[in-house]
Amino acid sequence: MAIGGISIILILGIINFLLLLFQFSSGLHLIKVPFGVHKKTGISLFIIATIHGLLAILTS
């Protein structure tokens, strides 16, 4: 499966990496965000990482 010639798994992996960077930065208070934003991005990170992992397992 691909979007514009790029694998969906790769796209989700890049999104996971960016969300992880945001979570670490906001958790260490390098970026000041409200706790609600930190919590919602953590939940979205978990959901996207799960989808990313399941797709990777199913395609191999």
Residue pairs with C-beta under 8 A, 6 or more apart in sequence:
1 7
1 8
1 9
1 55
1 59
2 8
3 11
8 55
9 52
9 55
9 56
9 59
12 48
12 51
12 52
12 55
13 52
15 48
16 45
16 48
16 49
16 52
19 41
19 44
19 45
19 48
20 45
22 31
22 41
23 38
23 41
23 42
23 45
25 31
26 32
26 33
26 37
26 38
26 41
27 38
